[in-house]
Amino acid sequence: MANKTQNIHSFKKGYGMIPYRDIRKAREEIKEVLGISARSQWYQRLNGNIIPNVEEKDAIEKIFAKYKVKNLTFGGGIAINAEAKLTRRETQVGKLLAWGGACKKNSSRSIIYIGAYG
């Protein structure tokens, strides 16, 4: 059995969150923004085989927002939730990682132990 990996340039998950009644309109808008007409080009872009530039990515995310896709997903299912609240421990770990990255001479020797709960 082949190991499936998700392409970080794919917008398939966000496209799948668009309501079914609007899927055709959204697809046509995305195709117009990307300047594509052929079905094969559409699937190449949808699956992330062709890497979108920054303007194309922003335009696709605007179309997702128009259709009320809450978590803008672009790139292999990585959801970006601007309203997410971090726990106290997650905030501490984030600060430690940022501090470790700032200390270049020690960053290669840093070991982060999450413990029994991580």
C-alpha positions in Angstrom: 0.0 0.0 0.0 1.4 3.4 -1.0 2.0 6.0 1.7 -0.2 9.1 0.9 1.3 12.5 1.6 -0.5 15.7 1.3 0.8 18.4 -1.0 1.3 21.7 0.9 0.3 23.7 -2.2 -3.1 22.0 -2.5 -6.3 23.9 -1.8 -8.5 20.8 -2.0 -9.6 20.8 1.7 -10.7 24.4 1.6 -12.5 23.8 -1.7 -14.3 20.9 -0.1 -15.7 23.2 2.6 -17.6 25.3 0.1 -21.4 24.5 0.3 -22.5 22.1 -2.5 -24.9 24.6 -4.0 -22.1 27.1 -4.6 -19.4 24.7 -5.7 -19.8 25.3 -9.5 -19.7 29.1 -9.1 -16.7 28.9 -6.9 -14.8 26.6 -9.3 -15.5 29.0 -12.2 -14.3 32.0 -10.1 -11.1 30.2 -9.1 -10.5 29.1 -12.7 -11.0 32.7 -13.9 -8.6 34.0 -11.3 -6.0 31.4 -12.2 -6.5 31.9 -15.9 -7.2 28.3 -16.7 -9.8 26.7 -18.9 -8.9 23.0 -19.2 -10.1 20.4 -16.7 -6.6 18.9 -16.5 -5.2 22.3 -15.5 -7.9 22.6 -12.8 -6.9 19.3 -11.2 -3.2 20.1 -11.4 -3.9 23.3 -9.4 -6.4 21.8 -7.0 -4.0 19.0 -6.1 -1.1 21.4 -5.7 1.1 20.0 -8.5 1.4 23.5 -9.9 2.6 26.0 -7.2 0.5 29.1 -7.0 2.1 32.5 -6.6 1.2 34.8 -3.7 -1.4 36.8 -5.7 -3.2 33.6 -6.8 -3.2 32.2 -3.2 -4.7 35.5 -1.9 -7.3 35.5 -4.6 -8.3 31.9 -3.8 -8.5 32.7 -0.1 -10.8 35.7 -0.8 -13.1 33.4 -2.8 -13.1 30.9 0.1 -14.0 33.8 2.5 -16.8 34.8 0.1 -18.4 31.4 0.5 -17.9 31.5 4.3 -15.2 28.9 4.6 -14.3 29.7 8.3 -10.9 28.1 8.5 -9.0 29.1 5.5 -7.2 25.9 4.5 -4.5 26.0 2.0 -1.7 23.6 1.9 -2.4 20.0 2.7 -5.2 20.6 5.2 -3.4 22.9 7.5 -6.2 25.0 9.0 -5.5 28.5 9.9 -7.9 29.6 12.7 -7.2 33.2 13.7 -9.6 32.9 16.6 -7.9 29.9 18.2 -6.9 30.3 21.9 -3.8 28.7 23.1 -3.5 26.9 26.5 -1.1 28.2 29.0 1.3 25.3 28.3 1.1 25.8 24.5 2.0 29.5 25.0 5.0 28.5 27.2 6.3 26.0 24.7 5.9 28.6 21.9 8.0 31.1 23.8 10.6 28.5 24.5 10.8 27.6 20.9 11.1 31.2 19.9 13.8 31.8 22.5 15.7 28.7 21.3 15.6 29.8 17.7 17.0 33.2 18.7 20.0 31.7 20.5 21.8 30.4 17.3 24.8 29.0 19.1 22.7 26.8 21.4 19.7 26.1 19.1 21.4 23.0 17.6 21.9 21.5 21.0 18.4 22.4 22.4 16.3 19.4 23.4 12.7 20.0 24.1 11.1 17.5 26.4 7.4 17.6 26.4 7.0 15.0 29.1 4.4 12.3 29.7 1.5 14.4 28.4 2.9 15.3 25.0 
